Amino acid sequence: AREVSGAKEIADFLDPKLKLLEDPKDLPGASEAAKLLAESIREGKKVLIFGDYDADGITASAVLYHIIRVATGQEGPSIYIPDRFDEGYGIQVAAIEKFADQGIDLVVSVDCGITAIDAANRAKELGIQLIVTDHHKPIKDGTLPDCAAIVHPGLIEKPSTLFAGVGVAYQLAWAFARAWSGAESVTQELSKELLALLPLVAIGTVADMVPLVGGNRIITRWGLQLLPSTEYPGLRAIMAELDTPTKKLNAAHISFGIAPLLNAAGRLSGAAKAVDLLTHLEGTVAKGAASELVKVNKRRQVIQKSIIEEALKQIETQQLSEQPIIILSNDEWQRGVVGVAAGKCIESHYRPTILLSGDGDELVGSARSIKGFSIFDALCACDEHLIKFGGHDMAAGLTLKRRSFAGFVAAMTEYAAENIEPDQLIQSVMPDVIAEIHEVTNTVAVEIEKMGPFGIANRAPVLQIMNVQLNDVKVMGGGGTHLSFKIGPQRIRCVWWNQGAHIEKLSNGTRANVIGKLKVNEFRGRRTAELDIIDAQLPGA
């Protein structure tokens, strides 16, 4: 299933060494951009990093900041993150004009810029050089910004790795370190910093849900390994607030821990605080900022829950559950949270979902998709109804006039009906192996762990176990939300998330067919096997 065969390929997969990471010389535009960046800094020109307000853009900004900081021995360049609500996504003409007034000579974008045609033209008129580093799709006709350099894996037909924005920024950082050192082998200080940056790159990579294969998997594997010992004070403060384990970590510690905190800043209060944490805050100031992010994230969770509840009500009252795509609007919804809420709606109704919030005579929102259906291509096909949009196959942002809503819904529904097969709308799980109960052990869980980190395109192996006896059956979590039981001679703990209601059908000794993912769980320094239940065939089913 992972298309890995041959002794060397298997060995490299199980032990992905850093030397296997793609050389930045192979990433279009990286060498040219690095040379220009190094020359500009040496000449004393004023450089600005232009980032995005999500975890990918925040970590990408920090990566370039730190490599330049170490190279120059001075504070890194200024970082500008646009306000999600006042400016929106990407580089706007007004921002470029503001930079010109501030005397900025070179702008380096991270995780955005590939669609900034007008902003690039204005930068050229004002004498500002622009380097675009991005991984999103360009505009529909393929036009690219007219700028000094573009660093983007999609500029070649078949890139070896579909890096996140932070992965592209890291490749530029590596190329910059070479340009600054004047050799293929970088200085000892820069080499050490490139290694220290890997936890940040792993965070942005996992957060942006890019395929965890090739270079992305190498980066994430090493980043997770180095994360517990990171010396960045702000990152350590975040981990302390989350009580992140100090030993072996996996991608879930990022996707359910660190990444939501960074994303919450951009969704609700502005990303500047998260950027400051990952770049220069220290001591009690860093601790206070990390604590504030935790509070912001808790507020985001409350808002998200409210949006999801209202969205699910709309789906029911408007009888949309059988439509090929779900598109909803509510002026009360928080614009910064509709994207993550759309993703959660897909868990209940397995359909591409778009949630929009009102802003005057415009609707602004986010789209999330399902496997095999490019939401970006769908928006391209219906762009006559849109003011602007951008993103990739699985997620996008969009803006349209309020009066265009009905036409947009009709066009998207028609497109989805023509391009989604009925069986694509049925969420199914195919087990990788049917396991015997005696094979579900701590030792096997440790072996499976070597195949990680798990994520998009490298999912955790799915085990099916037939006619297994359930023991110690009980509910857990607030209000008995989740279900817990143990199986097998080693009494492997199983957790069935959000399925506490099934407790009425079960008792100790009940037999069932279960399907799930075997993992290693660490709690208070003790590592044990645990089975995350995906589904179960219960008695009478």
C-alpha positions as CSV (number, residue, x, y, z in Angstrom):
1,A,0.0,0.0,0.0
2,R,3.0,2.3,0.6
3,E,4.7,1.3,-2.7
4,V,7.9,0.6,-0.9
5,S,9.9,-2.5,-2.1
6,G,13.5,-3.7,-2.2
7,A,15.8,-3.9,0.7
8,K,17.4,-0.4,0.4
9,E,14.0,1.3,-0.2
10,I,12.5,-0.4,2.8
11,A,15.6,0.5,5.0
12,D,15.4,4.1,3.9
13,F,11.7,4.2,4.6
14,L,12.1,2.8,8.1
15,D,15.1,5.0,8.8
16,P,14.8,8.2,6.7
17,K,18.1,9.9,7.0
18,L,18.4,13.7,6.5
19,K,20.8,13.2,3.6
20,L,17.8,11.8,1.7
21,L,16.1,15.2,1.8
22,E,15.9,16.9,-1.6
23,D,18.7,19.4,-2.3
24,P,17.4,23.0,-2.7
25,K,19.2,23.2,-6.0
26,D,16.3,21.0,-7.3
27,L,13.6,23.3,-6.1
28,P,12.7,25.8,-8.8
29,G,13.9,29.3,-8.0
30,A,15.5,28.5,-4.7
31,S,19.2,29.1,-5.7
32,E,18.4,32.4,-7.5
33,A,16.2,33.7,-4.6
34,A,18.9,32.7,-2.0
35,K,21.6,34.6,-3.9
36,L,19.5,37.7,-4.1
37,L,18.5,37.5,-0.5
38,A,22.2,37.1,0.6
39,E,23.3,40.0,-1.6
40,S,20.6,42.3,-0.3
41,I,21.5,41.7,3.3
42,R,25.2,42.1,2.7
43,E,24.5,45.4,1.0
44,G,22.5,46.6,4.0
45,K,19.2,46.7,2.2
46,K,15.9,46.6,4.2
47,V,14.4,43.2,4.0
48,L,10.8,42.2,5.1
49,I,9.3,38.7,5.4
50,F,5.6,38.6,4.4
51,G,3.9,35.6,5.9
52,D,0.4,34.1,6.3
53,Y,-1.7,33.9,9.4
54,D,-1.9,30.1,9.7
55,A,0.5,27.7,11.4
56,D,2.2,27.0,8.1
57,G,2.8,30.7,7.4
58,I,3.8,31.5,11.0
59,T,6.4,28.8,11.1
60,A,7.7,29.6,7.6
61,S,8.2,33.2,8.7
62,A,10.1,32.1,11.8
63,V,12.3,29.8,9.7
64,L,13.6,32.6,7.5
65,Y,13.9,35.0,10.5
66,H,16.1,32.6,12.4
67,I,18.4,31.7,9.6
68,I,19.0,35.3,8.7
69,R,19.4,36.1,12.5
70,V,22.2,33.5,12.8
71,A,23.9,34.5,9.5
72,T,24.1,38.2,10.4
73,G,24.5,37.9,14.2
74,Q,21.8,40.5,14.6
75,E,18.1,40.5,15.1
76,G,16.2,39.0,12.1
77,P,14.2,41.1,9.6
78,S,10.8,42.5,10.2
79,I,7.9,40.1,9.7
80,Y,4.5,41.3,8.4
81,I,1.4,39.1,8.8
82,P,-1.7,40.6,7.2
83,D,-4.8,40.9,9.4
84,R,-7.3,38.1,8.3
85,F,-10.3,40.4,8.7
86,D,-9.0,43.8,7.5
87,E,-6.7,42.7,4.7
88,G,-7.5,39.1,3.9
89,Y,-5.2,36.5,2.5
90,G,-2.1,37.2,0.5
91,I,-0.1,40.3,-0.6
92,Q,-2.3,43.3,-1.4
93,V,-1.3,46.4,-3.3
94,A,-2.0,48.6,-0.3
95,A,0.5,46.6,1.7
96,I,3.2,47.0,-0.9
97,E,2.6,50.8,-1.0
98,K,2.9,50.9,2.8
99,F,6.3,49.0,2.6
100,A,7.5,51.5,0.0
101,D,6.7,54.4,2.5
102,Q,8.7,52.5,5.1
103,G,11.8,52.2,2.8
104,I,11.6,48.4,2.3
105,D,13.9,47.2,-0.5
106,L,13.1,43.5,-0.6
107,V,10.0,41.6,0.3
108,V,10.2,37.8,0.7
109,S,6.8,36.1,0.9
110,V,6.2,32.8,2.6
111,D,3.2,30.5,2.1
112,C,1.5,33.0,-0.2
113,G,2.2,35.3,-3.2
114,I,1.7,33.0,-6.2
115,T,-1.5,34.8,-7.1
116,A,-0.4,38.3,-6.2
117,I,-0.2,39.6,-9.8
118,D,-1.3,43.2,-9.1
119,A,0.9,43.5,-5.9
120,A,4.0,42.2,-7.8
121,N,3.4,44.8,-10.6
122,R,3.0,47.6,-8.0
123,A,6.2,46.5,-6.2
124,K,8.1,46.7,-9.5
125,E,6.7,50.2,-10.1
126,L,7.8,51.3,-6.7
127,G,11.3,49.8,-7.0
128,I,10.7,47.0,-4.4
129,Q,12.2,43.6,-5.2
130,L,9.9,40.7,-4.5
131,I,10.7,37.0,-3.9
132,V,7.7,34.8,-3.8
133,T,7.9,31.5,-2.0
134,D,4.6,29.5,-2.0
135,H,3.0,26.1,-2.5
136,H,-0.6,27.1,-3.5
137,K,-1.9,26.9,-7.0
138,P,-1.5,29.9,-9.3
139,I,-4.5,31.7,-10.8
140,K,-6.6,29.8,-13.4
141,D,-4.8,30.9,-16.5
142,G,-1.4,30.1,-15.1
143,T,-0.2,33.7,-15.0
144,L,2.7,34.1,-12.5
145,P,3.8,37.3,-10.6
146,D,6.3,39.4,-12.4
147,C,9.0,39.5,-9.7
148,A,12.6,38.9,-8.9
149,A,12.3,35.2,-8.1
150,I,9.6,32.6,-7.5
151,V,10.3,29.5,-5.3
152,H,7.6,27.0,-5.8
153,P,7.6,23.1,-6.2
154,G,4.7,23.3,-8.6
155,L,6.8,25.1,-11.3
156,I,7.9,21.7,-12.5
157,E,5.5,19.0,-13.7
158,K,6.3,16.3,-11.2
159,P,7.9,17.7,-8.0
160,S,9.5,15.0,-5.9
161,T,7.8,16.5,-2.7
162,L,4.8,18.7,-2.4
163,F,6.2,20.8,0.4
164,A,4.1,23.0,2.6
165,G,4.9,26.7,2.7
166,V,7.3,26.1,5.6
167,G,9.0,23.3,3.6
168,V,9.6,25.7,0.7
169,A,10.9,28.3,3.2
170,Y,13.3,25.8,4.7
171,Q,14.7,24.9,1.3
172,L,15.3,28.6,0.7
173,A,16.9,28.9,4.2
174,W,19.2,26.0,3.2
175,A,20.1,27.6,-0.1
176,F,20.6,31.0,1.6
177,A,23.0,29.4,4.1
178,R,25.0,28.1,1.2
179,A,25.0,31.5,-0.5
180,W,26.0,33.3,2.7
181,S,28.8,30.7,3.3
182,G,30.0,30.9,-0.3
183,A,30.1,27.1,-0.5
184,E,28.1,24.0,-0.7
185,S,29.1,23.2,2.9
186,V,27.6,25.9,5.2
187,T,29.3,27.3,8.3
188,Q,29.1,25.4,11.6
189,E,26.7,28.0,13.0
190,L,24.3,27.9,10.1
191,S,24.5,24.1,10.0
192,K,23.5,23.9,13.6
193,E,20.6,26.4,13.0
194,L,19.3,24.4,10.0
195,L,19.1,21.4,12.3
196,A,17.4,23.4,15.0
197,L,14.8,24.7,12.6
198,L,13.4,21.2,11.8
199,P,10.9,21.2,14.7
200,L,9.4,24.4,13.3
201,V,9.3,22.9,9.8
202,A,7.6,19.8,11.1
203,I,4.9,21.8,12.9
204,G,4.0,23.7,9.8
205,T,4.2,20.6,7.6
206,V,1.8,18.6,9.8
207,A,-0.5,21.6,10.4
208,D,-1.0,22.2,6.7
209,M,-1.9,18.5,6.0
210,V,0.4,18.0,3.1
211,P,1.3,14.5,2.0
212,L,3.7,13.0,4.6
213,V,5.8,11.2,2.1
214,G,9.3,12.0,0.6
215,G,10.9,15.1,1.9
216,N,7.8,16.0,4.1
217,R,8.1,12.7,6.0
218,I,11.9,13.1,6.5
219,I,11.4,16.7,7.8
220,T,8.6,15.6,10.1
221,R,10.4,12.5,11.4
222,W,13.5,14.5,12.3
223,G,11.5,17.5,13.5
224,L,9.5,15.4,16.0
225,Q,12.7,13.7,17.2
226,L,14.3,17.1,17.9
227,L,11.2,18.9,19.2
228,P,11.5,17.9,22.9
229,S,15.0,19.4,23.1
230,T,14.3,22.6,21.1
231,E,16.1,25.7,22.4
232,Y,13.6,28.2,21.1
233,P,12.2,29.7,24.3
234,G,8.7,30.5,22.8
235,L,8.3,26.9,21.5
236,R,9.4,25.5,24.8
237,A,6.8,27.8,26.5
238,I,4.0,26.5,24.2
239,M,5.0,22.9,25.0
240,A,5.1,23.6,28.7
241,E,1.6,25.0,28.5
242,L,0.4,21.9,26.7
243,D,2.3,19.6,28.9
244,T,3.8,18.0,25.8
245,P,5.7,14.8,26.5
246,T,9.5,15.2,26.9
247,K,10.3,12.0,25.0
248,K,9.0,10.3,21.9
249,L,6.5,12.5,20.0
250,N,4.2,11.7,17.0
251,A,2.3,13.9,14.5
252,A,-0.7,13.9,16.8
253,H,1.2,16.0,19.3
254,I,1.4,18.7,16.6
255,S,-2.0,18.3,14.9
256,F,-4.0,18.2,18.2
257,G,-1.7,20.3,20.4
258,I,0.8,22.9,19.0
259,A,-0.8,23.6,15.6
260,P,-4.3,24.6,17.0
261,L,-2.7,27.1,19.3
262,L,-0.7,28.8,16.5
263,N,-3.8,28.7,14.2
264,A,-6.1,30.1,16.9
265,A,-4.0,33.3,17.0
266,G,-4.6,34.0,13.3
267,R,-8.2,33.0,13.5
268,L,-9.2,35.3,16.4
269,S,-6.7,37.7,17.7
270,G,-4.0,38.2,15.1
271,A,-1.0,36.1,14.3
272,A,1.6,38.6,15.6
273,K,1.7,37.1,19.1
274,A,2.4,33.6,17.7
275,V,5.1,35.0,15.4
276,D,6.7,36.8,18.3
277,L,6.7,33.6,20.4
278,L,8.5,31.7,17.7
279,T,11.1,34.4,17.0
280,H,12.2,36.5,19.9
281,L,10.1,36.3,23.1
282,E,11.8,34.8,26.2
283,G,11.3,34.0,29.8
284,T,8.2,35.1,31.6
285,V,7.1,37.1,28.6
286,A,7.1,34.0,26.5
287,K,5.3,32.1,29.2
288,G,2.6,34.7,29.4
289,A,2.2,34.8,25.6
290,A,1.9,31.0,25.4
291,S,-0.7,31.0,28.2
292,E,-2.7,33.7,26.3
293,L,-2.6,31.5,23.2
294,V,-4.1,28.6,25.2
295,K,-6.9,30.9,26.3
296,V,-7.5,32.1,22.7
297,N,-7.6,28.5,21.5
298,K,-10.2,27.6,24.2
299,R,-12.3,30.5,22.9
300,R,-11.9,29.2,19.4
301,Q,-13.2,25.8,20.5
302,V,-16.3,27.3,22.0
303,I,-17.0,29.3,18.8
304,Q,-16.3,26.3,16.6
305,K,-18.7,24.1,18.5
306,S,-21.4,26.7,18.1
307,I,-20.8,27.0,14.3
308,I,-20.9,23.3,13.9
309,E,-24.1,22.9,15.8
310,E,-25.8,25.6,13.7
311,A,-24.4,24.2,10.5
312,L,-25.7,20.7,11.2
313,K,-29.1,22.2,12.0
314,Q,-29.1,24.0,8.6
315,I,-28.2,20.8,6.9
316,E,-31.1,19.0,8.5
317,T,-33.7,21.8,8.0
318,Q,-32.7,22.5,4.4
319,Q,-32.4,18.7,3.7
320,L,-28.9,19.0,2.3
321,S,-27.5,15.7,3.6
322,E,-28.0,14.0,0.2
323,Q,-26.5,16.9,-1.9
324,P,-23.1,16.2,-3.5
325,I,-21.8,19.4,-1.8
326,I,-22.9,21.4,1.2
327,I,-22.7,25.3,1.1
328,L,-24.0,27.3,4.0
329,S,-24.0,30.9,5.0
330,N,-24.6,32.7,8.4
331,D,-23.7,36.3,9.2
332,E,-23.1,35.4,12.8
333,W,-20.3,32.9,12.1
334,Q,-16.7,33.9,13.0
335,R,-14.8,34.2,9.7
336,G,-11.6,32.9,11.2
337,V,-13.2,29.7,12.4
338,V,-15.5,28.6,9.5
339,G,-12.7,26.7,7.8
340,V,-11.9,24.3,10.7
341,A,-15.7,24.0,11.3
342,A,-16.2,23.0,7.7
343,G,-13.7,20.2,8.2
344,K,-15.6,19.0,11.2
345,C,-18.9,19.0,9.3
346,I,-17.4,16.6,6.8
347,E,-16.9,14.2,9.7
348,S,-20.7,14.1,10.1
349,H,-21.8,14.4,6.5
350,Y,-19.1,13.2,4.2
351,R,-19.5,15.9,1.6
352,P,-17.3,18.8,0.4
353,T,-18.3,21.7,2.6
354,I,-18.2,25.4,2.3
355,L,-19.1,27.7,5.2
356,L,-19.5,31.5,4.6
357,S,-19.9,34.5,6.8
358,G,-21.4,37.8,5.9
359,D,-19.2,41.0,5.6
360,G,-21.4,43.8,4.3
361,D,-22.4,43.0,0.7
362,E,-19.8,40.2,0.6
363,L,-19.6,36.7,1.8
364,V,-16.2,35.4,3.0
365,G,-15.5,31.8,3.9
366,S,-13.6,28.6,3.6
367,A,-14.0,25.3,1.8
368,R,-12.9,21.8,2.7
369,S,-13.0,18.7,0.5
370,I,-13.0,15.0,0.5
371,K,-10.6,12.5,-1.1
372,G,-10.7,12.5,-4.9
373,F,-12.5,15.9,-5.4
374,S,-10.4,19.1,-5.9
375,I,-12.3,22.0,-4.3
376,F,-9.8,24.3,-6.1
377,D,-10.7,23.0,-9.5
378,A,-14.4,23.3,-8.6
379,L,-13.9,27.0,-7.7
380,C,-12.0,27.5,-10.9
381,A,-15.0,26.1,-12.8
382,C,-17.4,28.4,-11.0
383,D,-15.2,31.5,-10.7
384,E,-17.7,33.8,-12.6
385,H,-19.6,33.9,-9.3
386,L,-16.5,34.8,-7.2
387,I,-14.6,38.0,-6.4
388,K,-11.5,36.0,-5.5
389,F,-10.3,32.6,-4.2
390,G,-7.2,30.6,-3.6
391,G,-6.0,27.4,-2.1
392,H,-5.3,23.8,-3.2
393,D,-7.2,20.5,-3.8
394,M,-8.4,19.9,-0.2
395,A,-8.9,23.4,1.1
396,A,-9.5,26.9,-0.1
397,G,-10.6,30.4,0.8
398,L,-13.2,32.4,-1.2
399,T,-15.0,35.7,-1.4
400,L,-18.2,36.5,-3.3
401,K,-20.9,39.1,-3.5
402,R,-24.0,38.3,-1.4
403,R,-26.2,38.6,-4.4
404,S,-24.1,35.9,-6.1
405,F,-24.8,33.3,-3.4
406,A,-27.7,31.5,-5.1
407,G,-26.0,31.3,-8.4
408,F,-22.8,30.1,-6.8
409,V,-24.6,27.3,-4.9
410,A,-26.3,26.2,-8.1
411,A,-23.1,26.2,-10.1
412,M,-21.1,24.3,-7.5
413,T,-23.8,21.8,-6.9
414,E,-24.0,21.1,-10.6
415,Y,-20.2,20.8,-10.9
416,A,-20.1,18.5,-7.9
417,A,-22.9,16.2,-9.2
418,E,-21.0,15.9,-12.5
419,N,-17.6,15.2,-10.9
420,I,-18.3,13.1,-7.8
421,E,-19.2,9.5,-8.1
422,P,-21.9,8.3,-5.7
423,D,-19.4,5.8,-4.0
424,Q,-17.0,8.7,-3.3
425,L,-19.6,10.1,-0.8
426,I,-19.6,6.9,1.2
427,Q,-16.9,7.0,3.8
428,S,-15.3,3.6,4.0
429,V,-12.2,2.0,5.7
430,M,-10.2,-0.8,4.1
431,P,-8.1,-2.7,6.6
432,D,-4.5,-3.3,5.8
433,V,-4.5,-6.6,7.6
434,I,-6.8,-9.0,9.5
435,A,-5.0,-9.6,12.7
436,E,-5.3,-12.4,15.3
437,I,-5.8,-11.2,18.8
438,H,-2.5,-12.6,20.0
439,E,-0.7,-10.4,17.4
440,V,-2.0,-7.2,19.0
441,T,0.8,-6.5,21.4
442,N,3.1,-3.8,22.7
443,T,5.9,-5.1,20.5
444,V,3.8,-4.9,17.3
445,A,2.8,-1.3,18.3
446,V,6.4,-0.3,18.5
447,E,7.2,-1.8,15.1
448,I,4.2,0.0,13.5
449,E,5.5,3.2,15.0
450,K,8.6,3.0,12.8
451,M,6.4,3.5,9.8
452,G,5.4,6.9,11.0
453,P,5.0,9.8,11.2
454,F,1.5,9.2,10.0
455,G,-0.7,11.6,8.1
456,I,-2.0,12.4,4.6
457,A,-0.7,9.8,2.0
458,N,1.0,7.8,4.8
459,R,-1.9,6.6,7.0
460,A,-1.4,4.4,10.0
461,P,-2.0,0.8,9.3
462,V,-5.5,-0.3,9.9
463,L,-6.1,-3.6,11.7
464,Q,-9.3,-5.7,11.7
465,I,-9.8,-8.1,14.6
466,M,-12.7,-10.6,14.4
467,N,-14.8,-11.9,17.3
468,V,-12.8,-10.3,20.0
469,Q,-13.9,-10.3,23.7
470,L,-14.3,-6.8,25.3
471,N,-13.4,-6.4,28.9
472,D,-13.4,-3.4,31.4
473,V,-16.0,-1.7,29.2
474,K,-16.7,1.9,30.4
475,V,-17.3,5.4,29.3
476,M,-14.7,8.2,29.6
477,G,-14.4,12.0,29.1
478,G,-16.8,14.7,30.1
479,G,-20.4,13.4,30.1
480,G,-19.3,9.9,29.0
481,T,-18.4,11.1,25.5
482,H,-16.0,8.3,24.7
483,L,-15.9,4.5,25.1
484,S,-13.1,2.5,26.5
485,F,-12.5,-1.2,26.8
486,K,-9.6,-3.8,26.8
487,I,-8.9,-6.8,24.6
488,G,-6.5,-9.7,24.3
489,P,-4.1,-11.5,26.7
490,Q,-2.1,-8.3,27.1
491,R,-5.3,-6.3,27.9
492,I,-4.6,-3.7,25.2
493,R,-6.6,-0.6,25.9
494,C,-9.0,0.5,23.2
495,V,-10.6,3.9,22.8
496,W,-13.6,4.6,20.6
497,W,-13.8,8.4,20.4
498,N,-17.2,10.1,20.6
499,Q,-19.1,6.8,20.8
500,G,-19.9,6.7,24.5
501,A,-23.6,6.2,23.6
502,H,-22.8,2.6,22.6
503,I,-22.2,1.7,26.3
504,E,-25.8,0.5,26.5
505,K,-25.2,-2.2,24.0
506,L,-22.0,-3.5,25.7
507,S,-21.0,-5.4,28.8
508,N,-17.9,-7.2,30.0
509,G,-17.5,-10.4,27.9
510,T,-19.3,-9.0,24.8
511,R,-17.8,-10.1,21.5
512,A,-17.4,-7.9,18.5
513,N,-15.5,-7.3,15.3
514,V,-13.4,-4.2,15.6
515,I,-11.2,-2.2,13.2
516,G,-8.7,0.4,14.4
517,K,-5.2,1.8,14.4
518,L,-2.6,0.4,16.8
519,K,-0.3,3.0,18.4
520,V,2.0,3.6,21.2
521,N,0.5,5.8,23.9
522,E,2.7,7.6,26.4
523,F,1.3,8.7,29.8
524,R,3.4,9.8,32.7
525,G,6.5,8.4,31.2
526,R,5.0,4.9,30.6
527,R,4.6,3.8,27.0
528,T,1.9,1.2,26.2
529,A,0.0,-0.1,23.1
530,E,-3.4,1.4,22.5
531,L,-6.0,0.7,19.7
532,D,-7.9,3.7,18.4
533,I,-11.2,2.2,17.3
534,I,-12.4,3.4,13.9
535,D,-15.5,1.2,13.8
536,A,-17.0,-1.9,15.4
537,Q,-19.6,-4.4,14.5
538,L,-21.6,-4.8,17.7
539,P,-23.9,-7.6,18.8
540,G,-27.2,-7.5,16.9
541,A,-25.7,-5.2,14.2
